């Protein structure tokens, strides 16, 4: 069963977040007949500003709410005649999950479970956004396949793996029409600056040190969020119900390589780099095989180097977006996470 007859009334949970807002922007641009309801709790990383230029569009509606609120999710879906839920809503930052893991269980596991229950009750299609981190550390030259076991090693990754299992169980037990995509490390516009590329880019612009965990040789597939959006679209339109699809470039680089690209793109000195104490349980390598998605007609536009460079340029050109963020709550988190690690370090 394919999804070629997809309807055009979407509930996009977490649609004010980084990937969610990029997806909403992309989807409305590509599917002008669509109606999109953004359902977002507006936590620190979910920001109305990410869709500031679209709120006057009559095709777009914002509902402020928690995906754990089953009554509100149900009533929203009923009132707006939703038949497809695209679930981006999640706590996503590994460092935050180490500092305070319980909220990750609440949102990523229970919240997803609530969405599944509403989808089952109302007969909705559900697409779930997952992550390559559910596969855990990838050894040697292997690339994670969709059929590989899930071996998460952080509270964040474990919560996402649990959600994946719930989605799969609802497909098997109840016959719920679901699909899952597992994305690589996304970069691009509107990414909250706690994540590596926007953190390093904004630090570099401000002349602040770049805190690189450990030796910086951890391997990541840095994929542009635009390619993630086109990959999700491909699965929604042409993927097989009940299947999982990896979305990435299929190539990885070290975090030090990523930092070099950021600094070179911005014309900043590499003397800003500081090697700091690594985080607990830091996976050494992620790498995914993306042949399954390519087989249904998808191709990435950006390679990892281009993706990182384009992201760095965006932060240089959009300081008015991120400057207000880098104070208050963010600064408290940054100092808690990095002040001791950076103390006394020289270039």
C-alpha positions as semicolon CSV with decimal commas, in nm:
position;residue;x (nm);y (nm);z (nm)
1;X;0,000;0,000;0,000
2;X;0,143;0,337;-0,098
3;X;0,033;0,683;0,011
4;X;-0,020;0,846;-0,329
5;X;-0,380;0,945;-0,237
6;X;-0,265;1,150;0,061
7;X;-0,512;1,407;0,187
8;X;-0,421;1,770;0,237
9;X;-0,537;1,842;0,595
10;X;-0,235;1,802;0,821
11;X;-0,179;1,835;1,194
12;X;0,192;1,914;1,233
13;X;0,291;1,869;1,596
14;X;0,602;2,062;1,697
15;X;0,550;2,280;1,391
16;X;0,711;2,584;1,555
17;X;1,036;2,397;1,618
18;X;1,338;2,375;1,394
19;X;1,256;2,088;1,158
20;X;0,881;2,126;1,202
21;X;0,875;2,492;1,097
22;X;1,095;2,419;0,796
23;X;0,860;2,138;0,699
24;X;0,550;2,361;0,732
25;X;0,715;2,628;0,518
26;X;0,822;2,372;0,257
27;X;0,489;2,187;0,251
28;X;0,275;2,497;0,205
29;X;0,506;2,611;-0,073
30;X;0,482;2,280;-0,255
31;X;0,116;2,198;-0,182
32;X;-0,086;2,521;-0,211
33;X;-0,416;2,335;-0,169
34;X;-0,317;2,211;0,178
35;X;-0,449;2,311;0,518
36;X;-0,186;2,289;0,795
37;X;-0,265;2,308;1,166
38;X;0,049;2,364;1,373
39;X;0,008;2,212;1,718
40;X;0,289;2,326;1,946
41;X;0,350;2,369;2,318
42;X;0,579;2,666;2,247
43;X;0,854;2,552;2,480
44;X;1,192;2,724;2,462
45;X;1,280;2,579;2,119
46;X;0,932;2,609;1,969
47;X;0,900;2,971;1,862
48;X;0,622;3,158;1,682
49;X;0,896;3,365;1,517
50;X;1,004;3,062;1,314
51;X;0,689;3,107;1,103
52;X;0,647;3,482;1,150
53;X;0,597;3,554;0,780
54;X;0,326;3,287;0,740
55;X;0,077;3,349;1,020
56;X;-0,143;3,565;0,794
57;X;-0,179;3,275;0,549
58;X;-0,539;3,147;0,577
59;X;-0,414;2,793;0,516
60;X;-0,220;2,796;0,843
61;X;-0,351;2,777;1,200
62;X;-0,166;2,762;1,532
63;X;-0,305;2,565;1,825
64;X;-0,100;2,600;2,143
65;X;-0,105;2,275;2,333
66;X;0,080;1,974;2,469
67;X;0,069;1,649;2,271
68;X;0,011;1,481;2,606
69;X;-0,329;1,655;2,629
70;X;-0,546;1,388;2,470
71;X;-0,869;1,587;2,484
72;X;-0,717;1,888;2,308
73;X;-0,544;1,675;2,045
74;X;-0,870;1,492;1,976
75;X;-1,088;1,803;1,961
76;X;-0,837;1,982;1,735
77;X;-0,831;1,690;1,493
78;X;-1,210;1,670;1,491
79;X;-1,273;2,043;1,448
80;X;-1,013;2,081;1,174
81;X;-1,108;1,755;0,999
82;X;-0,750;1,631;1,017
83;X;-0,665;1,299;0,860
84;X;-0,284;1,308;0,868
85;X;-0,071;1,373;1,177
86;X;0,298;1,449;1,123
87;X;0,469;1,426;1,459
88;X;0,777;1,645;1,505
89;X;0,697;1,729;1,867
90;X;0,986;1,615;2,086
91;X;1,250;1,712;2,333
92;X;1,560;1,661;2,120
93;X;1,885;1,772;2,280
94;X;2,109;1,500;2,424
95;X;2,280;1,736;2,669
96;X;1,942;1,851;2,801
97;X;1,833;1,486;2,838
98;X;2,138;1,419;3,054
99;X;2,061;1,719;3,275
100;X;1,686;1,647;3,305
101;X;1,569;1,319;3,149
102;X;1,211;1,284;3,277
103;X;1,063;1,549;3,047
104;X;1,198;1,347;2,753
105;X;0,993;1,047;2,862
106;X;0,684;1,263;2,912
107;X;0,695;1,424;2,569
108;X;0,870;1,172;2,347
109;X;0,709;0,854;2,479
110;X;0,381;0,942;2,646
111;X;0,310;1,226;2,402
112;X;0,361;1,000;2,103
113;X;0,141;0,739;2,269
114;X;-0,140;0,994;2,306
115;X;-0,114;1,083;1,936
116;X;-0,134;0,715;1,846
117;X;-0,445;0,670;2,060
118;X;-0,618;0,969;1,898
119;X;-0,517;0,847;1,554
120;X;-0,657;0,501;1,634
121;X;-0,982;0,645;1,771
122;X;-1,041;0,880;1,477
123;X;-0,896;0,667;1,198
124;X;-0,607;0,898;1,113
125;X;-0,280;0,836;0,933
126;X;0,030;0,913;1,145
127;X;0,384;0,985;1,036
128;X;0,645;0,986;1,312
129;X;0,976;1,172;1,297
130;X;1,261;0,980;1,460
131;X;1,640;1,003;1,464
132;X;1,954;0,812;1,368
133;X;2,048;0,818;1,737
134;X;1,812;0,527;1,807
135;X;2,067;0,299;1,639
136;X;2,335;0,396;1,891
137;X;2,706;0,394;1,814
138;X;2,772;0,249;1,467
139;X;3,091;0,045;1,449
140;X;3,352;-0,007;1,178
141;X;3,225;0,065;0,827
142;X;2,864;-0,037;0,889
143;X;2,580;0,195;0,793
144;X;2,258;0,159;0,990
145;X;1,975;-0,010;0,805
146;X;1,607;0,038;0,887
147;X;1,596;-0,325;1,004
148;X;1,890;-0,291;1,246
149;X;1,824;-0,332;1,619
150;X;1,770;-0,015;1,819
151;X;2,054;0,034;2,069
152;X;2,013;0,386;2,215
153;X;2,274;0,511;2,461
154;X;2,134;0,844;2,589
155;X;1,804;0,926;2,763
156;X;1,701;1,123;2,453
157;X;1,777;0,839;2,213
158;X;1,610;0,586;2,442
159;X;1,291;0,793;2,454
160;X;1,284;0,818;2,074
161;X;1,348;0,445;2,037
162;X;1,060;0,373;2,274
163;X;0,833;0,596;2,065
164;X;0,941;0,414;1,748
165;X;0,848;0,084;1,908
166;X;0,507;0,215;2,009
167;X;0,439;0,336;1,655
168;X;0,537;-0,003;1,516
169;X;0,325;-0,185;1,774
170;X;0,015;0,018;1,680
171;X;0,070;-0,072;1,316
172;X;0,086;-0,442;1,399
173;X;-0,177;-0,462;1,674
174;X;-0,436;-0,218;1,542
175;X;-0,349;-0,191;1,175
176;X;-0,291;0,183;1,218
177;X;-0,154;0,341;0,897
178;X;0,186;0,472;1,006
179;X;0,529;0,549;0,867
180;X;0,853;0,648;1,040
181;X;1,150;0,847;0,917
182;X;1,482;0,851;1,100
183;X;1,679;1,166;1,029
184;X;2,051;1,235;1,046
185;X;2,192;1,541;1,226
186;X;1,994;1,822;1,065
187;X;2,130;2,174;1,014
188;X;1,978;2,485;0,862
189;X;1,755;2,786;0,934
190;X;1,582;2,835;1,269
191;X;1,777;2,571;1,463
192;X;1,792;2,664;1,830
193;X;2,153;2,751;1,919
194;X;2,197;2,481;2,181
195;X;2,277;2,243;1,891
196;X;2,633;2,215;1,764
197;X;2,630;2,398;1,429
198;X;2,425;2,703;1,536
199;X;2,608;2,714;1,870
200;X;2,947;2,715;1,702
201;X;2,836;2,959;1,431
202;X;2,689;3,210;1,676
203;X;2,984;3,175;1,913
204;X;3,222;3,240;1,624
205;X;3,027;3,547;1,514
206;X;3,044;3,679;1,871
207;X;3,414;3,593;1,905
208;X;3,345;3,344;2,183
209;X;3,530;3,010;2,221
210;X;3,404;2,700;2,039
211;X;3,360;2,415;2,294
212;X;3,436;2,089;2,108
213;X;3,367;1,772;2,306
214;X;3,667;1,544;2,358
215;X;3,902;1,499;2,064
216;X;3,636;1,617;1,817
217;X;3,665;1,302;1,608
218;X;3,307;1,187;1,662
219;X;3,151;1,115;1,322
220;X;2,817;1,262;1,214
221;X;2,609;1,286;0,897
222;X;2,520;1,655;0,871
223;X;2,212;1,680;0,650
224;X;2,039;2,000;0,543
225;X;1,689;2,037;0,685
226;X;1,558;2,105;0,332
227;X;1,659;1,751;0,234
228;X;1,490;1,615;0,545
229;X;1,169;1,791;0,440
230;X;1,181;1,654;0,086
231;X;1,252;1,309;0,229
232;X;0,946;1,324;0,452
233;X;0,738;1,445;0,158
234;X;0,861;1,150;-0,050
235;X;0,758;0,904;0,220
236;X;0,419;1,070;0,271
237;X;0,343;1,064;-0,100
238;X;0,512;0,745;-0,219
239;X;0,631;0,544;0,079
240;X;0,493;0,212;0,197
241;X;0,255;0,217;0,494
242;X;0,407;0,050;0,796
243;X;0,766;0,108;0,684
244;X;1,067;0,295;0,828
245;X;1,293;0,513;0,610
246;X;1,633;0,662;0,690
247;X;1,693;1,023;0,574
248;X;2,049;1,153;0,549
249;X;2,331;1,198;0,303
250;X;2,490;0,858;0,362
251;X;2,822;1,034;0,433
252;X;2,971;1,157;0,756
253;X;3,249;1,386;0,877
254;X;3,420;1,446;1,209
255;X;3,295;1,721;1,436
256;X;3,633;1,893;1,391
257;X;3,576;1,895;1,015
258;X;3,236;2,051;1,079
259;X;3,390;2,322;1,298
260;X;3,651;2,397;1,032
261;X;3,376;2,448;0,773
262;X;3,183;2,680;1,007
263;X;3,490;2,891;1,085
264;X;3,610;2,904;0,725
265;X;3,263;2,999;0,601
266;X;3,244;3,282;0,853
267;X;3,605;3,391;0,807
268;X;3,685;3,333;1,175
269;X;4,006;3,214;1,341
270;X;4,050;2,848;1,428
271;X;4,213;2,970;1,749
272;X;3,859;2,991;1,889
273;X;3,845;2,609;1,917
274;X;3,864;2,465;2,269
275;X;3,862;2,093;2,341
276;X;3,646;2,039;2,650
277;X;3,549;1,744;2,867
278;X;3,335;1,502;2,669
279;X;2,974;1,436;2,762
280;X;2,877;1,101;2,920
281;X;2,788;0,821;2,680
282;X;2,882;1,023;2,372
283;X;2,824;0,802;2,066
284;X;3,136;0,791;1,851
285;X;2,977;0,749;1,509
286;X;2,640;0,770;1,335
287;X;2,600;0,662;0,975
288;X;2,288;0,554;0,788
289;X;2,222;0,372;0,465
290;X;1,963;0,576;0,272
291;X;1,917;0,345;-0,029
292;X;1,562;0,254;0,073
293;X;1,442;0,613;0,043
294;X;1,637;0,669;-0,278
295;X;1,459;0,367;-0,425
296;X;1,128;0,556;-0,412
297;X;1,268;0,856;-0,596
298;X;1,438;1,078;-0,336
299;X;1,780;1,240;-0,369
300;X;1,946;1,490;-0,131
301;X;2,027;1,833;-0,271
302;X;2,314;1,909;-0,031
303;X;2,621;1,711;0,067
304;X;2,734;1,746;0,432
305;X;2,992;2,017;0,360
306;X;2,738;2,227;0,170
307;X;2,478;2,174;0,442
308;X;2,707;2,299;0,719
309;X;2,830;2,596;0,514
310;X;2,477;2,702;0,418
311;X;2,368;2,679;0,782
312;X;2,661;2,892;0,899
313;X;2,578;3,155;0,636
314;X;2,217;3,168;0,753
315;X;2,321;3,252;1,110
316;X;2,556;3,521;0,983
317;X;2,273;3,674;0,781
318;X;2,000;3,642;1,045
319;X;2,146;3,774;1,369
320;X;1,817;3,943;1,456
321;X;1,662;3,595;1,488
322;X;1,917;3,446;1,726
323;X;2,050;3,741;1,923
324;X;1,742;3,763;2,152
325;X;1,771;3,389;2,222
326;X;2,126;3,402;2,351
327;X;2,032;3,553;2,685
328;X;1,813;3,460;2,979
329;X;1,721;3,090;2,984
330;X;1,969;3,000;2,710
331;X;2,255;3,175;2,886
332;X;2,178;2,993;3,208
333;X;2,188;2,661;3,024
334;X;2,508;2,756;2,840
335;X;2,689;2,853;3,158
336;X;2,572;2,536;3,333
337;X;2,687;2,322;3,043
338;X;3,014;2,490;2,941
339;X;3,146;2,741;3,198
340;X;3,334;2,482;3,403
341;X;3,447;2,295;3,094
342;X;3,588;2,615;2,938
343;X;3,742;2,758;3,255
344;X;4,114;2,818;3,218
345;X;4,140;2,673;2,865
346;X;4,370;2,851;2,622
347;X;4,380;2,812;2,241
